[in-house]
């Protein structure tokens, strides 16, 4: 009887252990599924998906975070929401517990990134690189956790490569492969010179992945060639190849062109809360979901609810208000976000500007109504400064729905003036 009892006890223990293992495996699968949803959300393409799932499984089981690489060429230091889409994705992966490594291309910037260029890009000086890199860091840490982010300069390792190593690196890629790139191909066909050194840009950027032993590299779709080169070099060096996650380009608030400061359709991450909130509310309804995906840290389950609400016929303005709150709160305090929403409601929702009104935009260098005189006269809204003063004295000018008492009254970006009965003007500060 004692032997039978021991066998029964041992069998129960094994069954309990098997049950516990099964439960643990199920939890790992659940976490992997959730993380893959977060990573894929809003992405254009994920290459090496099966490999990434395996890496995530091992990461969760062993408690070892993945190394996620993001390269930044410090050529244009002002960041808007279009640039920030990749940084927001990095923040999401940082929140999942993974290591984020920002690689500032101080060495590769001296070569000049040829991506998308019809001619060679001018190499940057060391002072330009360092200045832009500092500006970048000040901005990226409005998104990423400074304490949990590694910032590396690729000059740390690229400057140490000797000629033998550089020649070996060059031998791993053919000229034909380099000419697969559209920019090189177009320049070659057009008889536009291609410097031999330009071929080294994708090689050097790819070598960064080897040095960091990156598990995943994130970039825009315009970086596809360079990031896939990293996978190839890692394989050549006997490393597990990194997965490659490509983020799409974000259209600006005009809903047509890629977000760009030069086109004026951008939302800068350093803009004040009022401007940011108001600009988000100008995003076309068709882009609400895309902005949630690329410009916020919304969880997939919450995004599902937004999609369901829109599909069920809710007023898109309600979803856009939630979007504006969420985006503005990422870069400003709760109080600033609340004040920005109140400003928007008073200026735009509470009939300060009728739905179908045509709104002229004027750009001012300083911020009083006196500065509006010349732009309003040039636009034909008022005949002269004297007429504008008479309208103010007669109560015919309102700012954000409130009567203006003096031509000296201050104005700021996104203030809306009603001049007379039917003319509306939105202020922009240069």
WODADA-V45089 format. One record per run of one state. SS is the DSSP state (helix for helix, strand for strand, loop for the rest). FROM is the first residue (numbers start at 0). TO is the last residue. If there is no record, write none. Layout:
BEGIN
{{SS/FROM/TO} {SS/FROM/TO}}
END
This chain:
BEGIN
{{loop/0/0} {helix/1/39} {loop/40/41} {strand/42/46} {loop/47/47} {helix/48/61} {loop/62/65} {strand/66/71} {loop/72/78} {strand/79/79} {helix/80/94} {loop/95/97} {strand/98/103} {loop/104/106} {helix/107/109} {loop/110/124} {helix/125/139} {loop/140/144} {helix/145/147} {strand/148/152} {loop/153/153} {helix/154/157} {loop/158/161} {helix/162/170} {loop/171/173} {helix/174/177} {loop/178/180} {helix/181/188} {loop/189/194} {helix/195/211} {loop/212/214} {strand/215/219} {helix/220/235} {loop/236/241} {strand/242/246} {loop/247/249} {strand/250/250} {loop/251/256} {strand/257/257} {loop/258/266} {strand/267/267} {loop/268/271} {helix/272/279} {loop/280/283} {helix/284/294} {loop/295/298} {helix/299/310} {loop/311/314} {helix/315/330} {loop/331/332} {helix/333/348} {loop/349/357} {strand/358/363} {loop/364/366} {strand/367/367} {helix/368/377} {loop/378/383} {helix/384/392} {loop/393/395} {strand/396/398} {loop/399/400} {strand/401/402} {loop/403/408} {strand/409/409} {loop/410/414} {strand/415/418} {loop/419/421} {strand/422/428} {loop/429/429}}
END
